[in-house]
Amino acid sequence: MGIEEGTVVRWMKAVGDRVERGEVLLEIETAKALQEVLAPVSGTLAEILVPEGATAPVNTSLGAIKT
């Protein structure tokens, strides 16, 4: 049984903030647990594509980091 969607609970960073690879960017709630999403690269959070409270399918881009 896989997870099909998740709800963004909280963004830890705002657009324009510096992020480091491996740093927690946001929390997502699924039917099974609360998950932390880590930054895949270092850079600046350029855009939030899925805001807090919104639900998105698995593999949806949640934000954009400018390297």
C-alpha positions in Angstrom: 0.0 0.0 0.0 1.6 3.2 -1.1 0.9 6.8 -0.2 -1.0 8.7 -3.0 -1.0 12.3 -1.6 0.1 14.5 1.2 -0.8 17.8 2.7 1.8 20.6 3.3 1.6 21.3 7.0 4.3 23.9 7.4 7.1 25.5 5.3 10.2 26.1 7.4 11.6 28.6 4.9 10.1 31.5 3.0 10.8 32.6 -0.6 14.2 34.3 -0.7 15.6 32.3 2.2 18.9 30.5 1.9 18.7 26.7 2.2 21.4 24.1 2.6 21.3 20.6 1.1 19.8 18.2 3.6 18.1 20.9 5.6 14.4 20.5 6.5 12.3 22.6 4.1 8.8 21.6 5.0 6.6 19.1 6.7 4.0 17.0 4.9 1.2 15.0 6.5 0.1 11.8 4.9 -2.5 9.2 6.0 0.3 7.4 7.8 2.6 10.0 9.3 4.1 13.4 9.4 7.1 13.6 7.1 10.0 16.1 6.8 11.1 17.0 3.3 14.8 17.8 3.0 16.3 20.2 0.5 17.9 18.2 -2.4 20.4 21.0 -3.1 21.8 24.2 -1.6 20.6 27.6 -2.9 17.8 30.1 -2.4 14.1 29.1 -2.1 12.8 30.8 -5.3 9.2 29.7 -5.3 6.6 27.8 -3.2 4.4 25.8 -5.6 2.2 24.1 -3.0 1.3 26.3 -0.1 0.5 25.3 3.5 -2.8 23.5 3.8 -2.8 22.4 0.2 -2.8 18.7 -0.7 -0.8 17.3 -3.7 -0.2 13.9 -5.3 3.0 12.1 -4.7 5.9 13.3 -7.0 4.4 16.8 -7.3 7.0 19.6 -7.3 6.5 21.5 -4.0 8.9 24.4 -4.5 11.8 25.6 -6.5 15.4 26.2 -5.3 17.7 28.5 -7.3 21.3 27.2 -7.2 
